[in-house]
Amino acid sequence: MNVKIVGERYILFLLLIHFNILLIEPMNGQNRSKSNADLALDDDLLESMDNKSWNALEHLKDGQLLVRLKSESKKISALNKDLDRAVICSAREKQLIQDIVKITNRRDSFNLAFIQAMRLQFKFCPIYFYYDKRHAELKKSHFFGAIFLDSLLHEVVENRIGNSNIVILKHDETPNQHLEAFLFVDTLGINYSSPFPKYQRVNTLSTWINSIDDPKSKYTQNANLYARKLNIKLFKASRKLLR
């Protein structure tokens, strides 16, 4: 590795630190003026959420993790509607086609790498994958049978085997900063608290470096990194239950 590459990485590192500092939100002034009764109520609510999360983690070891991936169906549908109205062979039509291809390729590259990495690296519990557009259908079947994704992104009708102990890992955004991330939620879409990670960012310093070193395999490298980290975090949290 030459001096130029080291220098570029160091600059990226400093920029990322600066960017993250700017994103830290200041404490809400209203929280400081809460009454003792409000604070006690908050403590009870947090304790209830923590108990629910610990129970979910304890049962997840013998349950299943359902990974909800983005289908980008709304974006693609909107672009296709615009495409139907565009003049044939116009610059607008060409741009819309390029946008659809770009979104589809990015979605498929990310999801394919993520599924393969999770199947290889994630050992905490059995996992199933599905597109967000199938969530309502899956919910109606009480999350036992619906259209899931195989390792090649083919949608297959599959009956989930096992009990009802499930947790959903949702490809979404962080609550406050709206950064791309995965969040742990229950079947109603409510976020789990500790011991589950609050969220797991998709784009980090490590993923930046991967995209510079080898852009062609960045999705694979980043997915493997994510799957390993997630596996380690859940096993560490699970061991606390045994103490």
C-alpha positions in Angstrom: 0.0 0.0 0.0 1.6 3.3 -1.0 1.7 6.6 0.9 -1.0 8.1 -1.3 -3.6 5.5 -0.5 -2.7 5.7 3.3 -3.2 9.5 3.1 -6.5 9.2 1.3 -7.8 6.7 3.9 -6.7 9.0 6.8 -8.5 11.9 5.2 -11.7 9.8 4.8 -11.4 8.7 8.4 -11.2 12.3 9.7 -14.1 13.4 7.5 -16.2 10.5 8.8 -15.5 11.4 12.4 -16.4 15.0 11.7 -19.6 14.0 9.8 -20.7 11.7 12.7 -20.1 14.5 15.2 -22.3 16.8 13.3 -25.0 14.2 13.2 -25.2 13.8 17.0 -28.4 15.4 18.0 -28.5 17.7 21.0 -30.5 16.7 24.0 -34.1 17.8 23.8 -34.7 20.6 26.3 -38.2 19.3 27.1 -36.7 16.1 28.6 -34.9 18.3 31.2 -38.2 19.7 32.5 -40.0 16.4 33.0 -41.7 15.9 36.3 -40.8 13.1 38.7 -44.0 11.3 37.8 -43.2 11.4 34.1 -39.7 10.1 34.8 -41.0 7.3 36.8 -43.4 6.4 34.0 -40.6 6.5 31.5 -38.5 4.2 33.8 -41.4 1.7 34.0 -41.9 1.8 30.2 -38.2 1.3 29.6 -38.1 -1.6 32.1 -41.1 -3.2 30.3 -39.4 -2.8 26.9 -36.1 -4.3 28.2 -37.9 -7.3 29.7 -39.7 -7.8 26.4 -36.4 -7.6 24.5 -34.5 -9.9 26.8 -37.4 -12.5 26.5 -37.3 -12.1 22.7 -33.6 -12.7 22.6 -33.8 -15.7 24.9 -36.5 -17.4 22.7 -34.9 -16.3 19.4 -32.1 -18.9 19.9 -34.8 -21.6 19.4 -36.8 -19.4 17.0 -36.2 -17.7 13.7 -35.0 -14.4 12.4 -37.0 -13.0 9.5 -35.1 -10.5 7.4 -37.2 -7.9 5.7 -35.3 -6.7 2.6 -36.2 -3.7 0.4 -37.9 -4.5 -2.9 -37.9 -0.8 -4.0 -41.3 -1.7 -5.6 -42.8 1.7 -5.0 -39.9 3.6 -6.6 -39.8 1.3 -9.6 -43.6 1.4 -10.0 -43.6 5.2 -10.0 -40.8 5.3 -12.5 -42.6 2.8 -14.7 -45.7 5.0 -14.7 -43.6 8.0 -15.7 -42.0 5.8 -18.4 -45.5 5.0 -19.8 -46.2 8.7 -20.2 -42.8 9.6 -21.7 -42.3 10.2 -25.4 -40.7 7.2 -27.2 -37.0 7.6 -27.8 -36.9 10.9 -25.9 -34.1 11.9 -23.5 -36.7 11.6 -20.7 -37.4 8.0 -21.6 -33.7 7.1 -21.7 -33.2 8.7 -18.3 -36.1 6.8 -16.7 -34.9 3.5 -18.1 -31.4 4.2 -16.7 -32.9 5.1 -13.3 -34.9 1.9 -13.2 -31.9 -0.3 -14.1 -29.7 1.5 -11.6 -32.2 1.0 -8.7 -32.9 -2.7 -9.7 -29.2 -3.5 -10.0 -28.3 -1.9 -6.7 -31.2 -3.7 -5.0 -30.3 -7.1 -6.4 -26.6 -6.7 -5.8 -27.1 -5.7 -2.1 -29.8 -8.3 -1.4 -28.0 -11.1 -3.1 -24.7 -10.4 -1.2 -26.6 -10.0 2.1 -28.5 -13.2 1.8 -25.5 -15.3 0.9 -23.4 -13.7 3.7 -26.0 -14.2 6.3 -26.5 -17.9 5.3 -22.7 -18.4 5.6 -21.8 -16.2 8.6 -24.9 -16.0 10.8 -25.2 -19.0 13.1 -27.3 -17.7 16.0 -30.6 -19.0 14.7 -32.4 -20.1 11.5 -33.1 -17.2 9.1 -35.7 -16.5 6.4 -35.7 -13.6 3.9 -38.5 -11.8 2.2 -39.3 -8.6 0.4 -41.0 -5.7 2.2 -43.8 -5.9 -0.4 -44.7 -9.3 0.9 -45.0 -8.2 4.5 -48.8 -7.9 4.6 -49.2 -11.3 3.1 -46.8 -12.8 5.5 -48.5 -11.1 8.5 -51.9 -12.6 7.5 -50.4 -16.1 7.6 -49.1 -15.3 11.1 -45.5 -15.4 9.7 -45.7 -19.2 9.1 -46.1 -19.4 5.4 -45.6 -17.0 2.5 -43.3 -16.2 -0.3 -39.7 -16.1 0.9 -36.4 -15.5 -1.0 -33.9 -18.2 -1.8 -30.1 -17.6 -2.1 -30.5 -16.5 -5.7 -33.4 -14.0 -5.0 -36.0 -16.3 -6.4 -39.3 -16.0 -4.6 -40.5 -19.4 -3.5 -43.5 -20.5 -1.5 -42.1 -21.9 1.7 -43.7 -22.8 5.0 -41.6 -21.6 7.9 -40.8 -24.6 10.2 -40.8 -24.0 13.9 -42.6 -22.2 16.7 -43.8 -18.6 16.8 -40.7 -17.2 18.4 -39.6 -14.8 15.7 -37.8 -11.4 15.4 -37.8 -9.3 12.3 -34.6 -7.6 11.0 -35.8 -4.8 8.9 -33.8 -2.9 6.2 -34.8 0.6 7.0 -33.3 3.9 8.3 -32.1 5.1 11.7 -35.0 6.9 13.6 -33.4 10.3 14.0 -30.6 10.7 11.4 -32.4 8.7 8.6 -29.3 6.7 7.7 -29.5 3.4 6.0 -29.5 0.6 8.6 -31.1 -2.6 9.8 -33.4 -2.5 12.8 -34.7 -5.3 15.1 -38.5 -5.1 15.4 -41.4 -7.3 16.5 -44.2 -8.5 14.3 -46.0 -5.2 14.9 -43.1 -3.2 13.8 -42.1 -1.9 17.3 -38.3 -1.6 17.8 -36.6 -3.9 20.3 -34.4 -2.2 22.9 -31.2 -3.6 24.5 -29.8 -6.3 24.4 -30.6 -6.1 20.7 -28.4 -3.5 18.9 -30.5 -0.3 18.5 -29.6 -0.5 14.9 -26.8 -1.7 12.6 -25.6 0.9 10.1 -25.1 -0.2 6.5 -22.6 2.4 5.5 -19.6 2.8 7.9 -15.9 3.6 7.7 -15.1 0.0 6.9 -17.6 -0.1 4.0 -16.2 3.2 2.6 -12.7 1.6 2.6 -14.0 -1.5 0.9 -15.7 0.5 -1.8 -12.4 2.3 -2.5 -10.2 -0.8 -2.4 -12.4 -3.1 -4.5 -15.6 -1.4 -5.8 -16.7 -4.5 -7.7 -16.9 -6.7 -4.6 -18.0 -4.1 -2.1 -21.4 -5.5 -1.5 -20.0 -9.0 -0.8 -17.3 -7.6 1.6 -19.7 -5.3 3.4 -22.4 -8.0 3.8 -19.8 -10.5 5.2 -18.6 -7.8 7.6 -22.2 -7.1 8.7 -23.2 -10.7 9.2 -20.1 -11.5 11.3 -20.6 -8.5 13.5 -24.3 -9.2 14.0 -23.6 -12.9 14.8 -21.0 -11.9 17.4 -23.2 -9.2 19.0 -26.2 -11.6 19.5 -24.0 -14.4 20.9 -22.4 -12.0 23.4 -25.8 -10.7 24.5 -27.1 -14.2 24.7 -24.3 -15.3 27.1 -25.3 -12.5 29.5 -28.6 -14.4 30.0 -26.7 -17.4 31.4 -24.8 -15.4 34.0 
